[in-house]
């Protein structure tokens, strides 16, 4: 004998089933973009295993190299911009500690809710 779910409120209806088209379509869009990165990662693993066994197989990874260079350049630009801005500010410990305490208190209040 099947049991029916208990209705807590008559105006609440069960959610409609979501369509599976969007997740499947996103897989077909994202997978071709990730295949070159996966191939380069596999080439790195193969090169490491070849080095373990004593042979040399240097992998070519142009996409991973370009991603690494872009991340490094963005990090360097952000660091130079931030350090230039903070080096000109005269640091007063009373002001800095007060601001840090206020920001910490606000963060605690935001996390509490």
N, CA, C and O atoms as CSV, one atom per row, in Angstrom:
chain,resi,resn,atom,element,x,y,z
A,1,UNK,N,N,0.844,-1.165,0.000
A,1,UNK,CA,C,0.000,0.000,0.000
A,1,UNK,C,C,0.898,1.240,0.000
A,1,UNK,O,O,1.646,1.448,0.955
A,2,UNK,N,N,0.841,2.061,-1.042
A,2,UNK,CA,C,1.701,3.236,-1.103
A,2,UNK,C,C,1.237,4.315,-0.131
A,2,UNK,O,O,0.043,4.507,0.097
A,3,UNK,N,N,2.214,5.004,0.429
A,3,UNK,CA,C,1.898,6.075,1.363
A,3,UNK,C,C,2.010,7.406,0.639
A,3,UNK,O,O,3.003,7.677,-0.037
A,4,UNK,N,N,0.992,8.226,0.786
A,4,UNK,CA,C,1.007,9.557,0.193
A,4,UNK,C,C,1.739,10.515,1.119
A,4,UNK,O,O,1.682,10.365,2.339
A,5,UNK,N,N,2.426,11.500,0.548
A,5,UNK,CA,C,3.108,12.461,1.415
A,5,UNK,C,C,2.103,13.327,2.177
A,5,UNK,O,O,1.012,13.627,1.691
A,6,UNK,N,N,2.503,13.711,3.374
A,6,UNK,CA,C,1.640,14.552,4.199
A,6,UNK,C,C,1.745,15.988,3.681
A,6,UNK,O,O,2.847,16.515,3.530
A,7,UNK,N,N,0.616,16.610,3.413
A,7,UNK,CA,C,0.597,17.987,2.935
A,7,UNK,C,C,0.540,18.908,4.137
A,7,UNK,O,O,-0.414,18.873,4.915
A,8,UNK,N,N,1.572,19.738,4.286
A,8,UNK,CA,C,1.608,20.657,5.414
A,8,UNK,C,C,0.786,21.907,5.125
A,8,UNK,O,O,0.158,22.467,6.023
A,9,UNK,N,N,0.794,22.325,3.910
A,9,UNK,CA,C,0.015,23.497,3.528
A,9,UNK,C,C,-0.618,23.195,2.179
A,9,UNK,O,O,0.055,22.688,1.282
A,10,UNK,N,N,-1.894,23.496,2.023
A,10,UNK,CA,C,-2.544,23.138,0.759
A,10,UNK,C,C,-2.052,23.956,-0.438
A,10,UNK,O,O,-2.208,23.528,-1.582
A,11,UNK,N,N,-1.460,25.128,-0.185
A,11,UNK,CA,C,-1.025,25.949,-1.300
A,11,UNK,C,C,0.372,25.569,-1.806
A,11,UNK,O,O,0.811,26.061,-2.845
A,12,UNK,N,N,1.057,24.710,-1.086
A,12,UNK,CA,C,2.375,24.278,-1.531
A,12,UNK,C,C,2.238,23.079,-2.451
A,12,UNK,O,O,1.601,22.082,-2.109
A,13,UNK,N,N,2.834,23.191,-3.602
A,13,UNK,CA,C,2.802,22.085,-4.549
A,13,UNK,C,C,4.224,21.578,-4.725
A,13,UNK,O,O,5.181,22.333,-4.553
A,14,UNK,N,N,4.366,20.326,-5.060
A,14,UNK,CA,C,5.722,19.825,-5.286
A,14,UNK,C,C,6.365,20.537,-6.477
A,14,UNK,O,O,5.691,20.929,-7.429
A,15,UNK,N,N,7.674,20.689,-6.394
A,15,UNK,CA,C,8.408,21.354,-7.468
A,15,UNK,C,C,8.328,20.537,-8.749
A,15,UNK,O,O,8.281,19.307,-8.728
A,16,UNK,N,N,8.315,21.257,-9.858
A,16,UNK,CA,C,8.320,20.569,-11.146
A,16,UNK,C,C,9.688,19.957,-11.381
A,16,UNK,O,O,10.697,20.443,-10.869
A,17,UNK,N,N,9.711,18.908,-12.145
A,17,UNK,CA,C,10.985,18.279,-12.472
A,17,UNK,C,C,11.760,19.191,-13.396
A,17,UNK,O,O,11.199,19.769,-14.327
A,18,UNK,N,N,13.028,19.318,-13.143
A,18,UNK,CA,C,13.874,20.169,-13.966
A,18,UNK,C,C,14.232,19.444,-15.253
A,18,UNK,O,O,14.307,18.217,-15.313
A,19,UNK,N,N,14.444,20.236,-16.252
A,19,UNK,CA,C,14.821,19.680,-17.539
A,19,UNK,C,C,16.281,19.242,-17.504
A,19,UNK,O,O,17.113,19.897,-16.875
A,20,UNK,N,N,16.589,18.154,-18.167
A,20,UNK,CA,C,17.954,17.651,-18.220
A,20,UNK,C,C,18.695,18.155,-19.439
A,20,UNK,O,O,19.838,17.766,-19.678
A,21,UNK,N,N,18.057,19.018,-20.212
A,21,UNK,CA,C,18.667,19.508,-21.444
A,21,UNK,C,C,19.839,20.435,-21.142
A,21,UNK,O,O,20.886,20.325,-21.781
A,22,UNK,N,N,19.687,21.345,-20.184
A,22,UNK,CA,C,20.742,22.313,-19.895
A,22,UNK,C,C,22.031,21.656,-19.399
A,22,UNK,O,O,23.095,22.007,-19.907
A,23,UNK,N,N,22.006,20.727,-18.442
A,23,UNK,CA,C,23.254,20.085,-18.046
A,23,UNK,C,C,23.924,19.305,-19.176
A,23,UNK,O,O,25.148,19.313,-19.300
A,24,UNK,N,N,23.129,18.642,-19.986
A,24,UNK,CA,C,23.709,17.876,-21.096
A,24,UNK,C,C,24.302,18.810,-22.138
A,24,UNK,O,O,25.375,18.536,-22.677
A,25,UNK,N,N,23.616,19.911,-22.428
A,25,UNK,CA,C,24.131,20.879,-23.389
A,25,UNK,C,C,25.411,21.532,-22.871
A,25,UNK,O,O,26.337,21.777,-23.643
A,26,UNK,N,N,25.466,21.813,-21.576
A,26,UNK,CA,C,26.674,22.425,-21.019
A,26,UNK,C,C,27.856,21.465,-21.083
A,26,UNK,O,O,28.994,21.899,-21.263
A,27,UNK,N,N,27.605,20.178,-20.940
A,27,UNK,CA,C,28.690,19.199,-21.081
A,27,UNK,C,C,29.238,19.217,-22.499
A,27,UNK,O,O,30.450,19.164,-22.703
A,28,UNK,N,N,28.345,19.293,-23.475
A,28,UNK,CA,C,28.797,19.329,-24.862
A,28,UNK,C,C,29.515,20.628,-25.211
A,28,UNK,O,O,30.306,20.652,-26.154
A,29,UNK,N,N,29.264,21.701,-24.479
A,29,UNK,CA,C,29.950,22.967,-24.729
A,29,UNK,C,C,31.293,23.008,-24.000
A,29,UNK,O,O,32.288,23.465,-24.563
A,30,UNK,N,N,31.329,22.536,-22.758
A,30,UNK,CA,C,32.535,22.642,-21.935
A,30,UNK,C,C,33.570,21.575,-22.287
A,30,UNK,O,O,34.770,21.841,-22.224
A,31,UNK,N,N,33.134,20.394,-22.651
A,31,UNK,CA,C,34.067,19.296,-22.922
A,31,UNK,C,C,35.067,19.621,-24.036
A,31,UNK,O,O,36.254,19.358,-23.848
A,32,UNK,N,N,34.663,20.174,-25.177
A,32,UNK,CA,C,35.672,20.502,-26.192
A,32,UNK,C,C,36.656,21.574,-25.744
A,32,UNK,O,O,37.785,21.625,-26.232
A,33,UNK,N,N,36.235,22.429,-24.818
A,33,UNK,CA,C,37.149,23.456,-24.320
A,33,UNK,C,C,38.187,22.878,-23.364
A,33,UNK,O,O,39.301,23.394,-23.269
A,34,UNK,N,N,37.828,21.817,-22.663
A,34,UNK,CA,C,38.735,21.235,-21.679
A,34,UNK,C,C,39.631,20.137,-22.248
A,34,UNK,O,O,40.623,19.778,-21.612
A,35,UNK,N,N,39.323,19.604,-23.397
A,35,UNK,CA,C,40.104,18.502,-23.961
A,35,UNK,C,C,41.574,18.875,-24.169
A,35,UNK,O,O,42.439,18.078,-23.806
A,36,UNK,N,N,41.908,20.051,-24.739
A,36,UNK,CA,C,43.337,20.373,-24.886
A,36,UNK,C,C,44.076,20.446,-23.548
A,36,UNK,O,O,45.226,20.020,-23.451
A,37,UNK,N,N,43.424,20.982,-22.525
A,37,UNK,CA,C,44.073,21.042,-21.207
A,37,UNK,C,C,44.276,19.648,-20.632
A,37,UNK,O,O,45.306,19.371,-20.018
A,38,UNK,N,N,43.311,18.781,-20.826
A,38,UNK,CA,C,43.451,17.411,-20.332
A,38,UNK,C,C,44.562,16.666,-21.074
A,38,UNK,O,O,45.299,15.890,-20.465
A,39,UNK,N,N,44.685,16.894,-22.371
A,39,UNK,CA,C,45.754,16.252,-23.138
A,39,UNK,C,C,47.129,16.733,-22.686
A,39,UNK,O,O,48.060,15.935,-22.573
A,40,UNK,N,N,47.261,18.033,-22.426
A,40,UNK,CA,C,48.546,18.547,-21.953
A,40,UNK,C,C,48.870,18.043,-20.555
A,40,UNK,O,O,50.030,17.776,-20.245
A,41,UNK,N,N,47.860,17.913,-19.716
A,41,UNK,CA,C,48.082,17.366,-18.382
A,41,UNK,C,C,48.514,15.912,-18.468
A,41,UNK,O,O,49.397,15.480,-17.727
A,42,UNK,N,N,47.902,15.160,-19.362
A,42,UNK,CA,C,48.313,13.766,-19.558
A,42,UNK,C,C,49.736,13.701,-20.097
A,42,UNK,O,O,50.490,12.799,-19.733
A,43,UNK,N,N,50.120,14.647,-20.964
A,43,UNK,CA,C,51.494,14.680,-21.479
A,43,UNK,C,C,52.484,14.953,-20.352
A,43,UNK,O,O,53.572,14.378,-20.329
A,44,UNK,N,N,52.118,15.818,-19.425
A,44,UNK,CA,C,52.995,16.069,-18.268
A,44,UNK,C,C,53.154,14.815,-17.416
A,44,UNK,O,O,54.261,14.490,-16.986
A,45,UNK,N,N,52.058,14.116,-17.172
A,45,UNK,CA,C,52.136,12.876,-16.392
A,45,UNK,C,C,52.996,11.838,-17.102
A,45,UNK,O,O,53.799,11.156,-16.467
A,46,UNK,N,N,52.831,11.717,-18.413
A,46,UNK,CA,C,53.634,10.772,-19.183
A,46,UNK,C,C,55.113,11.138,-19.118
A,46,UNK,O,O,55.962,10.258,-18.975
A,47,UNK,N,N,55.426,12.415,-19.221
A,47,UNK,CA,C,56.814,12.851,-19.127
A,47,UNK,C,C,57.428,12.560,-17.759
A,47,UNK,O,O,58.596,12.185,-17.662
A,48,UNK,N,N,56.631,12.735,-16.702
A,48,UNK,CA,C,57.129,12.427,-15.358
A,48,UNK,C,C,57.401,10.929,-15.210
A,48,UNK,O,O,58.414,10.540,-14.628
A,49,UNK,N,N,56.502,10.082,-15.733
A,49,UNK,CA,C,56.714,8.653,-15.642
A,49,UNK,C,C,57.926,8.219,-16.470
A,49,UNK,O,O,58.659,7.316,-16.068
A,50,UNK,N,N,58.136,8.848,-17.607
A,50,UNK,CA,C,59.318,8.532,-18.410
A,50,UNK,C,C,60.591,8.890,-17.656
A,50,UNK,O,O,61.579,8.159,-17.724
A,51,UNK,N,N,60.575,10.019,-16.930
A,51,UNK,CA,C,61.750,10.400,-16.143
A,51,UNK,C,C,61.985,9.413,-15.005
A,51,UNK,O,O,63.134,9.148,-14.650
A,52,UNK,N,N,60.918,8.864,-14.429
A,52,UNK,CA,C,61.069,7.875,-13.363
A,52,UNK,C,C,61.755,6.625,-13.896
A,52,UNK,O,O,62.575,6.016,-13.209
A,53,UNK,N,N,61.416,6.248,-15.119
A,53,UNK,CA,C,62.002,5.044,-15.699
A,53,UNK,C,C,63.319,5.299,-16.417
A,53,UNK,O,O,63.899,4.372,-16.982
A,54,UNK,N,N,63.803,6.538,-16.406
A,54,UNK,CA,C,65.137,6.819,-16.913
A,54,UNK,C,C,65.211,7.330,-18.332
A,54,UNK,O,O,66.314,7.574,-18.822
A,55,UNK,N,N,64.117,7.503,-19.009
A,55,UNK,CA,C,64.156,8.050,-20.362
A,55,UNK,C,C,63.706,9.507,-20.329
A,55,UNK,O,O,63.071,9.953,-19.374
A,56,UNK,N,N,64.038,10.224,-21.366
A,56,UNK,CA,C,63.686,11.638,-21.427
A,56,UNK,C,C,62.576,11.842,-22.446
A,56,UNK,O,O,62.716,11.466,-23.609
A,57,UNK,N,N,61.473,12.439,-22.007
A,57,UNK,CA,C,60.358,12.765,-22.884
A,57,UNK,C,C,59.796,14.115,-22.459
A,57,UNK,O,O,58.787,14.171,-21.755
A,58,UNK,N,N,60.435,15.200,-22.878
A,58,UNK,CA,C,59.942,16.523,-22.451
A,58,UNK,C,C,58.612,16.859,-23.134
A,58,UNK,O,O,58.539,16.883,-24.363
A,59,UNK,N,N,57.584,17.112,-22.363
A,59,UNK,CA,C,56.276,17.405,-22.967
A,59,UNK,C,C,56.196,18.857,-23.440
A,59,UNK,O,O,56.828,19.745,-22.868
A,60,UNK,N,N,55.415,19.082,-24.487
A,60,UNK,CA,C,55.144,20.437,-24.959
A,60,UNK,C,C,53.749,20.819,-24.478
A,60,UNK,O,O,52.773,20.132,-24.778
A,61,UNK,N,N,53.660,21.898,-23.742
A,61,UNK,CA,C,52.384,22.319,-23.168
A,61,UNK,C,C,52.170,23.808,-23.430
A,61,UNK,O,O,52.322,24.613,-22.511
A,62,UNK,N,N,51.824,24.192,-24.650
A,62,UNK,CA,C,51.673,25.624,-24.942
A,62,UNK,C,C,50.489,26.269,-24.214
A,62,UNK,O,O,50.585,27.424,-23.797
A,63,UNK,N,N,49.390,25.557,-24.057
A,63,UNK,CA,C,48.240,26.167,-23.383
A,63,UNK,C,C,48.500,26.355,-21.900
A,63,UNK,O,O,48.193,27.409,-21.343
A,64,UNK,N,N,49.060,25.347,-21.261
A,64,UNK,CA,C,49.364,25.482,-19.834
A,64,UNK,C,C,50.417,26.554,-19.605
A,64,UNK,O,O,50.350,27.286,-18.617
A,65,UNK,N,N,51.396,26.655,-20.514
A,65,UNK,CA,C,52.412,27.697,-20.385
A,65,UNK,C,C,51.804,29.088,-20.525
A,65,UNK,O,O,52.156,29.996,-19.772
A,66,UNK,N,N,50.898,29.261,-21.477
A,66,UNK,CA,C,50.289,30.583,-21.658
A,66,UNK,C,C,49.390,30.939,-20.475
A,66,UNK,O,O,49.354,32.094,-20.052
A,67,UNK,N,N,48.668,29.961,-19.941
A,67,UNK,CA,C,47.843,30.219,-18.757
A,67,UNK,C,C,48.729,30.623,-17.584
A,67,UNK,O,O,48.410,31.559,-16.851
A,68,UNK,N,N,49.841,29.914,-17.411
A,68,UNK,CA,C,50.764,30.236,-16.322
A,68,UNK,C,C,51.346,31.637,-16.493
A,68,UNK,O,O,51.449,32.384,-15.519
A,69,UNK,N,N,51.726,31.999,-17.709
A,69,UNK,CA,C,52.291,33.332,-17.943
A,69,UNK,C,C,51.265,34.426,-17.677
A,69,UNK,O,O,51.606,35.465,-17.112
A,70,UNK,N,N,50.024,34.210,-18.071
A,70,UNK,CA,C,48.993,35.218,-17.828
A,70,UNK,C,C,48.705,35.375,-16.342
A,70,UNK,O,O,48.506,36.490,-15.860
A,71,UNK,N,N,48.682,34.276,-15.624
A,71,UNK,CA,C,48.455,34.364,-14.173
A,71,UNK,C,C,49.613,35.094,-13.507
A,71,UNK,O,O,49.396,35.923,-12.623
A,72,UNK,N,N,50.834,34.796,-13.919
A,72,UNK,CA,C,51.999,35.463,-13.342
A,72,UNK,C,C,51.987,36.966,-13.645
A,72,UNK,O,O,52.281,37.781,-12.770
A,73,UNK,N,N,51.648,37.327,-14.878
A,73,UNK,CA,C,51.632,38.753,-15.216
A,73,UNK,C,C,50.521,39.484,-14.462
A,73,UNK,O,O,50.719,40.617,-14.022
A,74,UNK,N,N,49.358,38.853,-14.307
A,74,UNK,CA,C,48.275,39.478,-13.543
A,74,UNK,C,C,48.668,39.631,-12.082
A,74,UNK,O,O,48.376,40.656,-11.466
A,75,UNK,N,N,49.326,38.625,-11.525
A,75,UNK,CA,C,49.778,38.714,-10.133
A,75,UNK,C,C,50.794,39.822,-9.963
A,75,UNK,O,O,50.732,40.575,-8.992
A,76,UNK,N,N,51.739,39.934,-10.904
A,76,UNK,CA,C,52.750,40.990,-10.822
A,76,UNK,C,C,52.124,42.380,-10.938
A,76,UNK,O,O,52.511,43.291,-10.206
A,77,UNK,N,N,51.167,42.552,-11.843
A,77,UNK,CA,C,50.511,43.848,-11.998
A,77,UNK,C,C,49.718,44.222,-10.748
A,77,UNK,O,O,49.773,45.363,-10.289
A,78,UNK,N,N,48.978,43.254,-10.199
A,78,UNK,CA,C,48.224,43.538,-8.980
A,78,UNK,C,C,49.144,43.854,-7.813
A,78,UNK,O,O,48.854,44.744,-7.014
A,79,UNK,N,N,50.246,43.132,-7.710
A,79,UNK,CA,C,51.183,43.377,-6.615
A,79,UNK,C,C,51.811,44.755,-6.731
A,79,UNK,O,O,51.928,45.465,-5.732
A,80,UNK,N,N,52.218,45.145,-7.934
A,80,UNK,CA,C,52.847,46.459,-8.097
A,80,UNK,C,C,51.837,47.575,-7.850
A,80,UNK,O,O,52.188,48.597,-7.262
A,81,UNK,N,N,50.585,47.401,-8.288
A,81,UNK,CA,C,49.571,48.426,-8.054
A,81,UNK,C,C,49.245,48.554,-6.569
A,81,UNK,O,O,49.117,49.663,-6.051
A,82,UNK,N,N,49.112,47.423,-5.891
A,82,UNK,CA,C,48.773,47.461,-4.462
A,82,UNK,C,C,49.938,47.981,-3.633
A,82,UNK,O,O,49.736,48.788,-2.726
A,83,UNK,N,N,51.142,47.537,-3.927
A,83,UNK,CA,C,52.286,47.980,-3.127
A,83,UNK,C,C,52.580,49.454,-3.353
A,83,UNK,O,O,52.995,50.140,-2.419
A,84,UNK,N,N,52.377,49.964,-4.563
A,84,UNK,CA,C,52.597,51.391,-4.807
A,84,UNK,C,C,51.595,52.241,-4.032
A,84,UNK,O,O,51.930,53.319,-3.541
A,85,UNK,N,N,50.371,51.748,-3.926
A,85,UNK,CA,C,49.352,52.516,-3.210
A,85,UNK,C,C,49.608,52.525,-1.694
A,85,UNK,O,O,49.399,53.544,-1.036
A,86,UNK,N,N,50.056,51.398,-1.147
A,86,UNK,CA,C,50.218,51.318,0.301
A,86,UNK,C,C,51.573,51.833,0.784
A,86,UNK,O,O,51.723,52.074,1.982
A,87,UNK,N,N,52.536,52.007,-0.065
A,87,UNK,CA,C,53.836,52.515,0.376
A,87,UNK,C,C,53.783,54.011,0.661
A,87,UNK,O,O,54.584,54.511,1.451
A,88,UNK,N,N,52.853,54.738,0.035
A,88,UNK,CA,C,52.781,56.184,0.241
A,88,UNK,C,C,51.970,56.562,1.468
A,88,UNK,O,O,51.989,57.725,1.874
A,89,UNK,N,N,51.264,55.626,2.066
A,89,UNK,CA,C,50.386,55.930,3.189
A,89,UNK,C,C,51.188,55.895,4.479
A,89,UNK,O,O,51.862,54.904,4.762
A,90,UNK,N,N,51.124,56.971,5.269
A,90,UNK,CA,C,51.777,56.917,6.587
A,90,UNK,C,C,50.932,56.056,7.542
A,90,UNK,O,O,49.756,56.340,7.770
A,91,UNK,N,N,51.545,55.013,8.090
A,91,UNK,CA,C,50.810,54.083,8.927
A,91,UNK,C,C,50.810,54.555,10.368
A,91,UNK,O,O,51.867,54.703,10.981
A,92,UNK,N,N,49.628,54.790,10.905
A,92,UNK,CA,C,49.455,55.129,12.301
A,92,UNK,C,C,48.820,53.912,12.972
A,92,UNK,O,O,47.706,53.533,12.610
A,93,UNK,N,N,49.497,53.291,13.937
A,93,UNK,CA,C,48.958,52.060,14.537
A,93,UNK,C,C,47.576,52.221,15.159
A,93,UNK,O,O,46.780,51.282,15.124
A,94,UNK,N,N,47.271,53.379,15.724
A,94,UNK,CA,C,45.954,53.577,16.326
A,94,UNK,C,C,44.858,53.492,15.263
A,94,UNK,O,O,43.814,52.877,15.481
A,95,UNK,N,N,45.106,54.105,14.133
A,95,UNK,CA,C,44.099,54.100,13.067
A,95,UNK,C,C,43.977,52.709,12.457
A,95,UNK,O,O,42.869,52.227,12.219
A,96,UNK,N,N,45.103,52.069,12.208
A,96,UNK,CA,C,45.092,50.755,11.566
A,96,UNK,C,C,44.394,49.733,12.457
A,96,UNK,O,O,43.559,48.968,11.974
A,97,UNK,N,N,44.715,49.704,13.731
A,97,UNK,CA,C,44.097,48.734,14.628
A,97,UNK,C,C,42.611,49.011,14.825
A,97,UNK,O,O,41.818,48.078,14.951
A,98,UNK,N,N,42.229,50.277,14.851
A,98,UNK,CA,C,40.807,50.615,14.973
A,98,UNK,C,C,40.039,50.149,13.742
A,98,UNK,O,O,38.968,49.556,13.864
A,99,UNK,N,N,40.582,50.415,12.560
A,99,UNK,CA,C,39.920,49.987,11.326
A,99,UNK,C,C,39.851,48.465,11.257
A,99,UNK,O,O,38.833,47.914,10.838
A,100,UNK,N,N,40.917,47.779,11.661
A,100,UNK,CA,C,40.918,46.317,11.650
A,100,UNK,C,C,39.861,45.769,12.612
A,100,UNK,O,O,39.180,44.796,12.289
A,101,UNK,N,N,39.720,46.380,13.783
A,101,UNK,CA,C,38.716,45.927,14.748
A,101,UNK,C,C,37.305,46.146,14.213
A,101,UNK,O,O,36.435,45.293,14.388
A,102,UNK,N,N,37.075,47.282,13.563
A,102,UNK,CA,C,35.741,47.567,13.010
A,102,UNK,C,C,35.414,46.576,11.889
A,102,UNK,O,O,34.306,46.043,11.838
A,103,UNK,N,N,36.370,46.328,10.997
A,103,UNK,CA,C,36.133,45.398,9.893
A,103,UNK,C,C,35.903,43.981,10.422
A,103,UNK,O,O,35.042,43.264,9.913
A,104,UNK,N,N,36.665,43.575,11.438
A,104,UNK,CA,C,36.483,42.249,12.027
A,104,UNK,C,C,35.112,42.125,12.684
A,104,UNK,O,O,34.451,41.095,12.555
A,105,UNK,N,N,34.684,43.169,13.385
A,105,UNK,CA,C,33.367,43.145,14.023
A,105,UNK,C,C,32.260,43.071,12.985
A,105,UNK,O,O,31.305,42.312,13.150
A,106,UNK,N,N,32.377,43.853,11.914
A,106,UNK,CA,C,31.373,43.805,10.854
A,106,UNK,C,C,31.333,42.422,10.203
A,106,UNK,O,O,30.255,41.911,9.899
A,107,UNK,N,N,32.496,41.820,9.990
A,107,UNK,CA,C,32.541,40.471,9.430
A,107,UNK,C,C,31.877,39.457,10.334
A,107,UNK,O,O,31.165,38.568,9.865
A,108,UNK,N,N,32.109,39.586,11.640
A,108,UNK,CA,C,31.482,38.663,12.589
A,108,UNK,C,C,29.966,38.835,12.586
A,108,UNK,O,O,29.227,37.853,12.661
A,109,UNK,N,N,29.503,40.079,12.499
A,109,UNK,CA,C,28.055,40.311,12.474
A,109,UNK,C,C,27.439,39.778,11.187
A,109,UNK,O,O,26.336,39.234,11.208
A,110,UNK,N,N,28.137,39.929,10.076
A,110,UNK,CA,C,27.602,39.412,8.815
A,110,UNK,C,C,27.546,37.882,8.832
A,110,UNK,O,O,26.599,37.296,8.307
A,111,UNK,N,N,28.543,37.234,9.425
A,111,UNK,CA,C,28.548,35.773,9.487
A,111,UNK,C,C,27.524,35.245,10.480
A,111,UNK,O,O,27.059,34.112,10.355
A,112,UNK,N,N,27.180,36.044,11.444
A,112,UNK,CA,C,26.227,35.609,12.468
A,112,UNK,C,C,24.820,35.487,11.904
A,112,UNK,O,O,24.034,34.665,12.375
A,113,UNK,N,N,24.498,36.282,10.917
A,113,UNK,CA,C,23.126,36.275,10.360
A,113,UNK,C,C,22.976,35.283,9.297
A,113,UNK,O,O,21.893,35.148,8.727
